[in-house]
Amino acid sequence: MDILVGWWDDYFWGSVVVAQVFVCSLILMIIFGLIGAAAKLSDNFIAQKLANGYTIVFRGTPEILVILLLYFGSAIALTSIAQIFNPDIKFFDVPPFWAGTIAIALIVGSYATETFRGAFLGVNPGSIEAARALGMSNLQTFIYVRVPEMWRLALPAFGNHMLSLVKDTALISIIGLNETLFVAKQAIGTTGEPFIMYIVVGLIYLGFSTIITLSVMGLERFGQRHLVSSR
Amino acid sequence: MSFDFTLIIDAVPKILLGIGLTFQLLVVSAVLGLVLAIGIMLMRISGKWYLSWPAQIYIYIFRGTPILVQIFIVYYGFPQLEFIRESFIWPLFRDPFGCAIVALTLNTGAYVSEILRGGVMGVDRGILEAGTALGLSVRQRFIHLTSPIAIRLALPAYGNDVISLLKSTALASTITLADMTGIARTIVAQTFAPYEIFISLAIIYMILTWILQKSLGRVERYLGRYMQK
């Protein structure tokens, strides 16, 4: 453990970056997933086709490829846009944080699209009919009847999506985000101890996964409390 | 920014040279991973704590850490350990292909064993009770009753895992292997044309995914043929 002395703070800040990527990509992932699910459920033909294309593309290509394409591709696109306004700009650098966060949010969002769609369709039709009979408006039905049933149905799969988000964060180190795997590479460059350094990274990610798994388990228990007490 | 089609025509044949390696990685680690997963699943459902605990710990570790970290530990970390360098398995870890196979197998084994367990747990109790009533032993019940039904139940999820394994093989490019992604990254480094090269590569992967999906769908239909009216 002596070799790790002096690297703990780097690993700590690397973990903070992982947490930041997780929070930002989680919010974006929910947005992408909801838009995709709404488009797939809509009557609009074009919206349906677009959403289908979105899920096929992002479920069929490797994560690392999406990250590389978004990072290098957006750098070139933004450089050429910037050169229109100011020809002196040689290269427009895209922050790896945002390129990577958006990339993994798009990937996991394509899986979340199916989860949200399935949850929406899984709502008991009887509950909707009951809400109609009580004279609830569409908006009221959505907020008081659909959402409470939906989030319980979507939760197990949604927990898996959150785990994928955290694990995909490691891939962003390839384009130079200073998260824990990147820290480990630097530490190995100095100490020449790859085994221990990468094991630490593994333990950090294992910690993140454990926290997410436990919170999802807690939420599931909270969501099913009405079923337990009726026994 | 322009889209250079001559570059694509030039690059795609080069990228396709790596398809053999991508397939080798996929098939070898899928087969070894399935064998490993069956073993782990049997340990997990054995009901003996000294078998099920190690299986659960293995599944927890390999599902809880990123595959990239696992590949790096195997490729960069293991050669540092004295006892691995002196053992008979060293030739496997000396070569990046062997390391990629080891990491991908261990990773997919953890996921697939949980999928198989789900299939086994999903088998109707009544069928097993009928088996007991007919005087079948535990082993006979597992082979003749549980397995055929569990395979059918697990197949859709298993298909998804094979597809995600295909996508994980792209990570072998990070440990110097020249699979399709590795070749594409080299070409991008030379030409700096990420759009053309990476989009062509993405389309190749999508076609492969589509082929896998269609063939697995066919197997699913074949196994479920008695259900169709």
Interface residues (C-beta under 8 A of the other chain):
Chain A: I56 V57 R59 G60 T61 P62 E63 I64 L65 V66 L68 L69 F72 G73 I76 A77 S80 L163 K167 D168 T169 A170 L171 S173 I174 L181 A184 I188 E193 P194 F195 Y198 I199 V201 G202 Y205 L206 S209 T210 T213
Chain B: M1 Y60 I61 R63 G64 T65 P66 I67 L68 V69 Q70 F72 I73 Y76 G77 F78 Q80 L81 I163 L166 K167 S168 T169 A170 L171 S173 T174 T181 R185 V188 F192 P194 Y195 F198 I199 L201 A202 Y205 M206 T209 W210
